[in-house]
């Protein structure tokens, strides 16, 4: 079945049903379109996210199964608990979003390239300006040494990328973020696809159809939270 080609001039165009996504490569659903705020919000609300390399058209994905974390099921290893108790890292939220996404992009340039292109950077910085995309930052002696960013809709946080320049810095930021999301009554964290790293924190795979049900349940109800900025 040919992929749906999205019109870059029509950000309100509907995505195809996620169930139409390819099995190989797993979850590839559509191609083209744009990275406008309307397009991105429509994508996340329906369990779809962009991922593509520099020089490629925008590719939209909805993999099956989906890796998610329920905040109350967070697992923290004994060694990481020791690190947390030392309190060497301070963690903030939304204090350095631009720096975090730039560092996430830089950390991937050492491989075959980064999917965080200039267009992605610009689009998510706009989401941040609108109060939709957020970051968690880990600091050591006043220097940013780790963090992550993602998108928040209702009581769902969609994780996108993380980085670290000091051992355990991104892990500490992630744990503190999950703890805070639980306080704010977030019910679900989207981790997209399986990695052993995220599974070690308690992330688990669920079916795409169940993921869609959870989005219907939690995306349209506001979280019980104060301002992200700390």
N, C-alpha and C positions, 0 to 999 in steps of 0.2 A: 504494500500500500504506500503510495507516495506521501511524503511529508507535507503538511500544510505550510504554505508560504504566507507569512504575515505581511500586511501592508505597512510599510514604515510611516506612512502619512495618516494612518488611522489607528491611533492608540486605543480607541474604544472597541476595536474589533475583538470578538470573542476568540478565545483559544479553543482548539478542539478538545473534546472530552479527554481527560487524562488516561482513561482506559484505552484510548487509541494509540498510546505511546508504543514505540517499538520495543521488542524484547531484546534485540541486538542491534546497536548498542542499547543497553537497558535504560529505558526511560526517555529516549529522545522522542520529542513530541512535535516540535515545530521549528521553523527556521525563519530568520529575518525579523521584520518588525523594527521596534525601536526600544530605547531604554527610558522612555518618558515615565514620570511618576504614575500616571494612570495605568500604563502598561504594566509596570512593576507591581503595583498594588493589586491589580487584577490577577497577575501571575501568582503572587504569594498566597492570596486568598484562596486560590484553587490548587495549591500544592505544587506549583511550577516555579522553577528558578532558571536564570540564565547562566550558562557556562560555555565559554568558547575561548579559543586562543587568538592571539593577535594575528590579524590578516584573514581570519575566518568570518563568515556571517554570524550573527547572533544565533545561538542554538538554545532551545528551551527544553527543559528536562522535568520529568516526573517519574522517578525510578520506583520499581516495585521488587522487593519490599523497600520500606522507608525506615531509616534509622532515626529514632526519636529518644528523648529522655523525659521522664516524668520527674519533676524537681524533687518530689519526696522520696525518690528511689536513688538519689545520688550516693555513689560509693567513693569513699576517700581512703586511699591506701595508708598503711601504717607509716610508711616513710614520708608521704606527703603530709600527713597529720603532724609529724614532727616539724616539718618545714613551716607549716602554718603556725604552730605554737611559737616558733622562734620570732615570728613577726618581723622578719627582715624586709619584706615587701609591703608597701602600702598600696591599697587598691582604691581607685576612684572610678566614677562612671561619667561618661560624656564630658570629660575634661580635655581630651586630646583626640577627638574622633579623626580629624584630618591626618594627624601623625600616625595613628594606628593603622588606617587603611593604606597609607603610603608604606609603612613598615611591612605590612602583610604582602604588599606587592613586591617590595624589594627582597623579601626573604625567599621568594619563589623564582627570582631571576637567576639564581645559581643553577637551576635545573634547565629544562628545555624552554623556559619562558614563564610568563605569568598570565593567568586569565584575568587578573585585575588590570585591565587596560585603562587608558586615559578616559575612555567613555564610561567604563564602569565606575572609575573613581569619581568622575563628575556626577554621575547619576545618583550614587549613594551619598555623596556629600549633600546633594539637594534633598534627598530623603532625610538626612540628618538635620538640615536646616528647618525642615518641616516638622521635626520632632518624631519621625517615624523610624529612622535608623539610629542605632545607639552603639556605644563602645564601653568596654571595661578596660582599665589601664592598670598595669603593675609598675610601680616605681621603686627604684633603689637609689638611695642617696640623692633624690631629686631628679634622677634620670629615668626616662621611659625605657623599660627593659622587657616588656611583654604586654600582650593584650589581645583583644578580639573584638569583632563587631558583628552586627546583625540587624535584623528588621523586627519590629514589634507590631503585631496586630492583635488588638483585644488582649486576650490572656495567653497568646502564643508568641514565643520568641524564636525567630528563624536565624540560626547561627550561620555565618558565612565564612569567616576565616580568622585565623589567629597567628601570632608570631611570638618569638622570644629571642632575646640575646643573652639571657642568663638562665641557667638551669632552673626549671620549675616555675619560672615567672608566669608563663601563660597558664600553667596548671592552677596556680594560686588565683589568678584573675578569673579563671573559669569557675572554680569552686565558689569564690566569693560572689560571683554573678548569680550562680544557681541558687545560693542561699538567699540572696536578695530577691530574686524572682519569686521564690517560694513565699517570702514575706509579703510581696506585692500581689499574691494570689494568681500568679501565672500557673497554668496547668500543663503546659507542653513546651518542650524545646525541640525544634526540628534540627537534626544533625545531618540530614540529607542521605548520605550513603555510608555503608559500614566501614569503620576503621577500628583496628584493635585498640588504638589509643582512646577513642571515645567509648568503646565498649567497656574498657577498664573502669570508667566512671559510672557505669550502670546504664549506658544507652542500650536500647534494644530495638530489634527489627519488628515492624508491624506491616500489615498489608497496606497497599495503596488505598484500597477502599475504606479501611478502618481509619487511616490517616485523614481521608476526606471527611469522614463522619466527625472526627475530633475537631477539624477546622470549622465545620458547620456549628459545632457546639460552643467553641471557645473564641473564635476570631471576632465575633460581633458583639461580645460582652466586654465592657471595659475592665481592666485590671484595677484592683484596689491598691493604688500606689500613689506616692507623692512624686514630685518631680524627679526625673532621673539625675539631674545634676546634683553632685554632692560636694 
